[in-house]
Amino acid sequence: MPKDEELIGATPEDGKISISRDVIATIAGLAATEVAGVAPPKGGTMPRGEAVRRLVEVELSEDRVKLGLKVGVVYGHAVQEVAQKLQAKIKAAVEKMTALSVDEVNVEVVRVVFPEEGRQREKQP
């Protein structure tokens, strides 16, 4: 089995099921976009679709997952509250969609994003 995939169920009769790290990262990233106050770590707007997976690091061992992501928080939102909501949302989404146990969701807040930044970037061609 390739290193970037995780076996989640195997019996001789049923065969095997594996999930790539990219799929897990995409699920986690999309869940992160649903939390109010989250911004990308380098500014701009949150990536859409599968591009959001680049924000997430995935570590697999047996049927357990550890996730890490770096984010910005929009000014005016409570940093601790946003981080805790991210942890809960991501853990729930990954466990529900993959049947893998999520041991950790490590959130590193690396910047504060001011609302003016988003508006200025939208005006640029």
Backbone hydrogen bonds in HBPLUS format (Angstrom, degrees):
<---DONOR---> <-ACCEPTOR-->    atom                        ^
c    i                          cat <-CA-CA->   ^        H-A-AA   ^      H-
h    n   atom  resd res      DA  || num        DHA   H-A  angle D-A-AA Bond
n    s   type  num  typ     dist DA aas  dist angle  dist       angle   num
A0005-GLU N   A0002-PRO O   3.20 MM   3  5.70 159.4  2.24 121.4 121.8     1
A0021-ARG N   A0004-ASP O   2.71 MM  17  5.43 134.1  1.92 159.6 171.1     2
A0006-GLU N   A0019-ILE O   3.00 MM  13  5.33 142.7  2.14 129.1 139.5     3
A0019-ILE N   A0006-GLU O   3.07 MM  13  5.33 144.5  2.20 131.7 140.9     4
A0008-ILE N   A0017-ILE O   2.95 MM   9  5.75 163.8  1.98 155.7 159.7     5
A0017-ILE N   A0009-GLY O   3.18 MM   8  5.56 130.9  2.43 149.5 159.8     6
A0011-THR N   A0015-GLY O   3.39 MM   4  5.70 150.2  2.49 142.7 148.0     7
A0015-GLY N   A0011-THR O   2.90 MM   4  5.70 151.2  1.98 166.7 168.1     8
A0023-VAL N   A0020-SER O   3.13 MM   3  5.37 125.8  2.44 100.4 113.0     9
A0024-ILE N   A0020-SER O   3.28 MM   4  6.69 160.6  2.32 149.9 154.4    10
A0025-ALA N   A0021-ARG O   2.77 MM   4  6.00 162.0  1.80 156.0 161.8    11
A0026-THR N   A0022-ASP O   2.86 MM   4  5.97 151.7  1.94 141.9 149.6    12
A0027-ILE N   A0023-VAL O   3.02 MM   4  6.26 161.8  2.05 150.2 154.4    13
A0028-ALA N   A0024-ILE O   2.99 MM   4  6.21 166.6  2.01 151.5 155.2    14
A0029-GLY N   A0025-ALA O   2.81 MM   4  5.93 160.5  1.85 148.2 154.3    15
A0030-LEU N   A0026-THR O   2.89 MM   4  6.01 162.6  1.92 151.7 156.0    16
A0031-ALA N   A0027-ILE O   3.02 MM   4  6.21 154.3  2.09 145.7 152.9    17
A0032-ALA N   A0028-ALA O   2.99 MM   4  6.26 147.8  2.09 143.6 152.6    18
A0033-THR N   A0029-GLY O   3.18 MM   4  6.53 141.3  2.33 142.7 152.0    19
A0034-GLU N   A0031-ALA O   3.10 MM   3  5.41 151.3  2.18 106.1 114.9    20
A0035-VAL N   A0032-ALA O   3.20 MM   3  5.60 169.6  2.21 114.8 117.5    21
A0074-VAL N   A0037-GLY O   2.83 MM  37  4.93 161.0  1.87 136.0 142.6    22
A0039-ALA N   A0072-GLY O   2.81 MM  33  4.61 154.5  1.87 136.0 130.9    23
A0072-GLY N   A0039-ALA O   2.73 MM  33  4.61 172.9  1.74 140.8 138.4    24
A0043-GLY N   A0040-PRO O   3.32 MM   3  5.41 170.3  2.33 110.9 112.4    25
A0052-VAL N   A0049-GLY O   3.33 MM   3  6.18 165.6  2.35 121.2 124.1    26
A0053-ARG N   A0050-GLU O   3.10 MM   3  5.81 165.4  2.12 120.4 124.6    27
A0054-ARG N   A0051-ALA O   3.29 MM   3  6.11 167.7  2.30 120.3 123.0    28
A0055-LEU N   A0052-VAL O   3.11 MM   3  5.86 168.9  2.12 121.9 125.4    29
A0056-VAL N   A0053-ARG O   3.08 MM   3  5.48 165.1  2.10 115.1 119.9    30
A0057-GLU N   A0068-GLY O   2.74 MM  11  5.02 167.4  1.75 157.4 160.8    31
A0068-GLY N   A0057-GLU O   2.98 MM  11  5.02 148.1  2.08 142.7 146.5    32
A0059-GLU N   A0066-LYS O   2.85 MM   7  5.05 154.4  1.91 158.6 162.4    33
A0066-LYS N   A0059-GLU O   2.92 MM   7  5.05 154.7  1.98 149.1 154.7    34
A0061-SER N   A0064-ARG O   3.10 MM   3  5.41 159.1  2.15 152.1 152.4    35
A0064-ARG N   A0061-SER O   2.94 MM   3  5.41 149.5  2.04 128.0 137.9    36
A0101-SER N   A0063-ASP O   3.28 MM  38  6.51 162.2  2.31 158.2 152.9    37
A0065-VAL N   A0101-SER O   2.79 MM  36  6.11 143.7  1.92 157.6 165.3    38
A0103-ASP N   A0065-VAL O   2.77 MM  38  5.84 150.9  1.86 156.9 166.3    39
A0067-LEU N   A0104-GLU O   2.92 MM  37  6.02 167.3  1.93 141.9 146.2    40
A0106-ASN N   A0067-LEU O   2.81 MM  39  6.13 168.0  1.83 152.4 149.5    41
A0069-LEU N   A0106-ASN O   2.95 MM  37  6.43 151.8  2.03 166.4 174.3    42
A0108-GLU N   A0069-LEU O   2.94 MM  39  6.28 165.3  1.97 160.4 164.0    43
A0071-VAL N   A0108-GLU O   2.98 MM  37  6.36 156.6  2.04 152.4 157.9    44
A0110-VAL N   A0071-VAL O   2.88 MM  39  6.04 158.9  1.93 163.4 170.4    45
A0073-VAL N   A0111-ARG O   2.99 MM  38  6.50 153.4  2.07 151.6 157.8    46
A0113-VAL N   A0073-VAL O   2.88 MM  40  5.86 162.7  1.91 133.7 139.0    47
A0077-HIS N   A0074-VAL O   3.13 MM   3  6.01 156.1  2.19 148.1 150.8    48
A0075-TYR N   A0113-VAL O   2.73 MM  38  5.69 164.7  1.75 154.9 154.0    49
A0082-VAL N   A0078-ALA O   2.94 MM   4  6.17 163.9  1.96 161.1 165.5    50
A0083-ALA N   A0079-VAL O   2.97 MM   4  6.18 166.7  1.99 156.8 160.4    51
A0084-GLN N   A0080-GLN O   2.97 MM   4  6.16 159.4  2.01 148.3 153.8    52
A0085-LYS N   A0081-GLU O   2.95 MM   4  6.12 158.2  1.99 148.9 155.0    53
A0086-LEU N   A0082-VAL O   2.89 MM   4  6.11 153.8  1.96 147.7 155.5    54
A0087-GLN N   A0083-ALA O   2.99 MM   4  6.27 161.2  2.03 148.7 153.0    55
A0088-ALA N   A0084-GLN O   3.05 MM   4  6.29 168.5  2.07 151.1 153.4    56
A0089-LYS N   A0085-LYS O   2.87 MM   4  5.95 168.2  1.88 153.6 157.4    57
A0090-ILE N   A0086-LEU O   2.93 MM   4  5.92 170.5  1.94 155.7 158.7    58
A0091-LYS N   A0087-GLN O   3.01 MM   4  6.01 165.6  2.04 148.2 152.9    59
A0092-ALA N   A0088-ALA O   3.04 MM   4  6.09 167.9  2.05 148.3 152.0    60
A0093-ALA N   A0089-LYS O   3.02 MM   4  6.14 161.8  2.05 146.5 151.8    61
A0094-VAL N   A0090-ILE O   2.98 MM   4  6.09 174.1  1.98 159.3 160.6    62
A0095-GLU N   A0091-LYS O   3.02 MM   4  6.07 168.0  2.03 152.3 156.3    63
A0096-LYS N   A0092-ALA O   2.95 MM   4  5.94 157.4  2.00 144.5 151.3    64
A0097-MET N   A0093-ALA O   3.00 MM   4  6.05 162.6  2.03 148.9 153.5    65
A0098-THR N   A0094-VAL O   2.96 MM   4  5.80 141.7  2.11 147.4 155.4    66
A0099-ALA N   A0095-GLU O   3.02 MM   4  5.03 147.0  2.13 129.8 135.7    67
A0117-GLU N   A0114-PHE O   2.88 MM   3  5.62 142.6  2.02 124.3 133.4    68
A0119-ARG N   A0115-PRO O   3.44 MM   4  6.81 160.6  2.48 149.7 154.7    69
A0120-GLN N   A0116-GLU O   2.94 MM   4  6.12 162.4  1.97 157.4 161.5    70
A0121-ARG N   A0117-GLU O   3.12 MM   4  6.29 160.5  2.16 149.1 153.9    71
A0122-GLU N   A0118-GLY O   3.12 MM   4  6.27 146.0  2.24 141.4 150.3    72
A0123-LYS N   A0119-ARG O   3.30 MM   4  6.54 141.3  2.46 142.8 151.5    73
